[in-house]
Amino acid sequence: MQQQACIATRGRPRLLAGALAVAAFAAGAADIPKTGGPYVPTPQIVVDQMLRMANVGAGDFVVDLGSGDGIIVLSAAQQFKASGMGVDIDPELVKLSNASAQKLGVADRVRFVQLDVFKADLSKATVLTLYLLPEMMMNLRSKVFSELRPGTRVVSHDYHFGDWLPDNQLTFGVPEKEKVTGLPEATVYLWIVPAKAAGTWQLKVDGREASEITLMLKQTFQNVQGSITVAGRPVRPQFLSLRGADLSFALPEDKGLARYSGRVNGDAMEGSVEVPGVKTPVHWSATRIAAAKVNTE
């Protein structure tokens, strides 16, 4: 087990009895913050489910933190023609993974690097995958949330980000895991990285005065709450939702609900609104006039 503040690796089977693996998890508190835990292989059935849940396609760049023998990135390249990068602190596993990429004919699209995961560049990722023990997941949470672009899909095997609740999860049977974890099942978690939308926004709807609508948003991870004033009058927004960079909400009007949908792009938003009684959607845009911190505590 490496003694650096880096990662857990998996993918290369080790001759560990189930009791030893569980003991390493339960009693190895001193090692977990340094390495993320013992080496544990990821069953192919779990890899396949992770890639399906992330909806990986040919246009994706998959980054795997703690890539082990590279099975996730290699599977993404083989099955879906994706590109990607695996990060691992173990030089033997990095060498093995790069050799596998050459053998499988995907080395032009994927590579594996020896690196501390906290120093990994996540800027190219459209999909991030992890199989790391709980303390490492929590230590990485801030990096994952702040560095990944809105809309990036994050998929984790068995362990989650605490109060940053997943957007989806699935538990299914994996009999071979019982020897390592004591449970014949796996759970896969999915997060869609949200845009940082907190703050005060001035909305402009085509055909209306530019200063007529003010939207104030509070945000905790992907959960948003808001208040709106229309011509100085408070109006309660309904169905307020943020998924990746996509923001939607509805405002009551005389003839029903005006339904807004748009995308956050830094300090700007833009989209369309379905206005009651109007056949064609109306364009709207917004500018952030005061920023606010996203609550990640």
C-alpha positions in Angstrom: 0.0 0.0 0.0 1.5 3.4 -1.0 2.2 5.8 1.8 1.3 9.0 -0.1 -1.7 11.3 0.2 -3.1 10.2 -3.1 -5.6 7.5 -4.1 -7.0 4.1 -3.8 -6.4 1.9 -6.8 -8.3 -1.1 -7.9 -8.5 -3.4 -10.9 -5.6 -5.7 -10.0 -6.9 -8.6 -7.9 -4.9 -9.1 -4.7 -4.8 -12.3 -2.6 -6.7 -10.8 0.3 -9.3 -12.8 2.2 -12.6 -11.0 2.7 -11.9 -10.6 6.4 -8.6 -8.9 5.7 -10.2 -6.4 3.3 -13.0 -5.6 5.7 -10.4 -5.2 8.5 -8.4 -2.8 6.4 -11.5 -0.8 5.8 -12.7 -0.8 9.4 -9.4 -0.6 11.3 -6.9 1.0 8.9 -7.9 4.5 9.6 -4.3 5.7 9.6 -3.8 4.4 6.0 -7.1 5.4 4.4 -6.5 9.2 4.3 -3.1 8.4 2.7 -4.1 5.9 0.2 -7.9 5.6 0.0 -7.8 2.0 1.0 -6.7 -1.5 -0.2 -6.5 -2.6 -3.8 -9.9 -4.0 -4.9 -10.9 -5.0 -8.4 -14.0 -3.5 -10.0 -16.2 -6.3 -11.5 -17.0 -5.8 -15.2 -20.7 -5.8 -14.4 -20.2 -2.8 -12.2 -18.0 -1.0 -14.8 -20.7 -1.5 -17.4 -23.4 -0.1 -15.1 -21.3 2.9 -14.3 -20.8 3.7 -17.9 -24.4 3.2 -18.7 -25.5 5.4 -15.9 -23.2 8.1 -17.1 -24.6 7.7 -20.6 -21.0 7.6 -22.0 -20.7 8.2 -25.7 -18.1 8.8 -28.4 -17.8 12.5 -27.6 -17.0 12.0 -23.9 -13.7 12.3 -22.1 -13.7 9.9 -19.1 -11.4 10.6 -16.2 -11.0 7.8 -13.6 -9.4 8.7 -10.3 -7.8 5.7 -8.9 -7.7 3.9 -12.2 -6.0 0.6 -11.1 -5.6 -1.6 -14.2 -7.6 0.9 -16.2 -10.7 -1.2 -16.7 -13.2 1.7 -16.6 -11.4 4.0 -19.1 -10.5 1.0 -21.4 -14.1 -0.2 -21.3 -15.3 3.3 -22.2 -12.9 3.4 -25.1 -13.8 -0.1 -26.4 -17.5 -0.1 -25.9 -18.4 3.5 -26.6 -15.4 4.9 -28.6 -14.8 7.5 -25.8 -11.5 9.1 -25.0 -10.1 9.4 -21.5 -7.4 9.4 -18.8 -6.8 7.3 -15.8 -4.9 8.6 -12.7 -3.1 6.3 -10.3 -0.2 6.6 -7.9 1.1 3.0 -8.5 3.6 3.1 -11.4 3.2 -0.7 -12.0 -0.5 -0.2 -12.6 0.0 2.8 -14.8 2.5 0.8 -16.9 0.1 -2.1 -17.1 -2.8 0.1 -18.1 -0.9 1.9 -20.8 0.3 -1.5 -22.1 -3.4 -2.7 -22.2 -4.4 0.4 -24.1 -1.7 -0.4 -26.7 -2.8 -4.0 -27.0 -6.4 -3.1 -27.4 -5.7 -0.4 -30.0 -7.1 2.5 -28.1 -3.8 4.2 -27.0 -4.5 7.0 -29.4 -7.6 8.0 -27.3 -6.7 7.0 -23.7 -3.7 7.3 -21.5 -2.8 6.6 -17.9 -0.6 8.8 -15.7 1.1 8.3 -12.3 -0.2 11.2 -10.2 -1.7 12.2 -6.9 -5.5 12.6 -7.6 -5.6 15.9 -5.8 -3.2 17.3 -8.5 -5.1 15.8 -11.4 -6.4 18.2 -14.1 -10.2 17.6 -14.4 -10.9 20.4 -16.9 -11.3 18.1 -19.9 -13.6 15.6 -18.1 -17.2 15.2 -19.3 -17.5 12.0 -17.1 -15.6 11.4 -13.9 -15.5 7.9 -12.3 -14.4 6.9 -8.8 -14.1 3.9 -6.6 -12.6 5.3 -3.4 -13.3 4.8 0.3 -15.5 7.3 2.2 -12.8 9.6 3.7 -11.1 10.0 0.3 -14.5 10.7 -1.3 -15.1 13.5 1.2 -11.6 14.9 0.8 -12.1 15.1 -3.0 -15.7 16.5 -2.9 -14.7 20.2 -3.0 -12.3 19.6 -5.9 -14.9 17.6 -7.8 -17.6 20.2 -7.2 -15.5 23.3 -8.0 -13.3 22.1 -10.9 -15.7 20.1 -13.1 -17.8 22.0 -15.7 -21.5 22.1 -15.2 -23.2 19.1 -16.7 -20.3 16.8 -16.1 -21.5 13.3 -15.0 -19.8 11.9 -11.9 -20.3 8.2 -11.2 -19.0 6.4 -8.0 -19.0 2.8 -7.1 -20.3 2.1 -3.5 -19.3 5.3 -1.8 -20.8 8.8 -2.0 -20.2 12.5 -1.2 -22.1 12.8 2.1 -24.5 15.8 2.1 -24.0 16.3 -1.7 -26.8 13.9 -2.5 -26.7 12.0 -5.8 -29.1 12.7 -8.6 -29.6 9.0 -9.1 -28.5 5.7 -7.6 -28.9 2.0 -8.3 -28.2 -1.1 -6.2 -27.9 -4.5 -7.8 -26.5 -7.9 -7.2 -22.8 -8.7 -7.6 -22.1 -12.1 -6.0 -18.3 -11.9 -6.4 -18.1 -8.8 -4.2 -19.2 -10.8 -1.1 -15.7 -12.1 -0.6 -14.3 -8.6 -0.3 -17.0 -6.5 1.2 -19.2 -9.1 2.9 -22.2 -8.0 0.7 -23.1 -9.6 -2.7 -24.1 -6.3 -4.2 -23.0 -2.9 -5.5 -24.4 0.6 -5.5 -23.7 3.1 -8.3 -24.2 6.8 -7.6 -24.7 9.5 -10.2 -24.2 13.3 -9.8 -24.7 15.9 -12.5 -22.4 18.8 -11.6 -24.5 21.9 -11.3 -23.8 25.4 -12.5 -23.0 27.9 -9.8 -26.2 29.9 -10.0 -26.4 31.5 -6.6 -26.9 35.3 -6.5 -29.2 38.0 -7.8 -30.2 38.1 -11.4 -31.8 40.8 -13.5 -34.1 39.2 -16.1 -35.1 40.6 -19.4 -38.0 39.2 -21.4 -38.5 40.3 -24.9 -41.3 42.8 -25.1 -41.0 43.7 -21.4 -38.9 46.3 -19.5 -35.4 45.2 -18.7 -35.7 45.9 -15.0 -39.1 44.2 -14.5 -38.0 40.9 -13.1 -35.4 40.2 -10.4 -34.5 36.6 -9.5 -32.6 35.8 -6.2 -31.2 32.3 -5.9 -29.8 30.4 -2.9 -28.0 27.2 -3.7 -26.8 24.1 -1.8 -25.0 21.8 -4.3 -27.6 21.2 -7.0 -30.6 22.3 -4.9 -31.8 25.8 -5.5 -34.3 28.0 -3.7 -35.4 31.4 -5.0 -37.6 34.5 -4.7 -38.7 36.7 -7.6 -40.0 40.3 -7.8 -42.0 41.3 -10.8 -42.4 45.1 -11.2 -41.5 45.4 -7.5 -44.1 42.8 -6.5 -43.0 39.6 -4.9 -44.0 36.5 -6.8 -43.3 32.9 -5.6 -41.5 30.8 -8.3 -42.8 27.3 -8.8 -41.0 24.2 -10.1 -37.6 25.7 -9.6 -35.0 23.2 -10.7 -31.3 23.2 -11.6 -29.8 20.2 -13.4 -26.3 20.8 -14.7 -26.4 24.2 -16.4 -30.2 23.9 -17.1 -32.4 26.1 -15.0 -36.2 26.1 -15.1 -39.0 27.6 -13.1 -42.5 28.9 -13.5 -44.2 32.2 -12.6 -48.0 32.7 -12.2 -49.6 35.0 -14.6 -53.2 36.1 -15.2 -53.9 33.2 -17.6 -51.8 30.5 -16.0 -48.1 29.7 -15.6 -45.3 31.2 -17.6 -42.7 28.4 -17.9 -39.1 29.5 -18.1 -36.2 27.3 -19.2 -32.7 28.3 -19.9 -29.0 27.7 -19.4 -26.5 29.2 -17.0 -23.3 30.4 -18.6 -21.1 32.1 -16.0 -22.8 35.4 -15.1 -25.3 35.1 -17.9 -28.5 33.1 -18.5 -30.5 32.7 -21.7 -33.5 30.7 -22.7 -37.2 30.7 -23.7 -40.5 31.2 -21.8 -43.8 29.6 -22.7 -46.3 32.4 -22.0 -50.0 31.5 -21.5 -52.0 32.4 -24.6 -48.9 32.9 -26.8 -48.2 30.2 -29.3 -44.5 30.9 -29.9 -42.0 30.8 -26.9 -40.6 34.2 -26.0 -36.8 34.7 -25.6 -35.4 35.7 -22.2 -32.0 36.5 -20.8 -30.5 37.4 -17.5 -27.4 39.0 -16.0 -26.0 38.3 -12.5 -25.8 41.6 -10.7 -24.7 40.2 -7.4 -22.9 36.9 -6.7 -23.5 34.6 -3.7 -21.6 31.7 -2.4 -22.9 28.2 -3.1 -23.4 26.3 0.2 -21.4 23.1 0.2 -21.3 22.5 3.9 
